[in-house]
Amino acid sequence: MDETTFWACVKHGAVPDRGTPKLFSHAFPADLVQLLISKVGLGEAEVAVMSKEDAVARMQKYWAEGV
């Protein structure tokens, strides 16, 4: 940590970047990914390119219609 970052933390409470993972706005829960792959039968590559909204809609369709 450099001196500027240190004093910004001390004086203003600005927490320095410590390399913590950042969540992406388009990320969705791992259990949803697992359900799409194991229950719905989608491939990992197909799930990887889906938007969160598409993934949720696809899971809802599976639960409602069984397909």
Secondary structure, 3 states (H helix, E strand, C coil): CCHHHHHHHHHHCCCCCCCCCCCCCCCCCHHHHHHHHHHHCCCHHHHHCCCHHHHHHHHHHHHHHCC
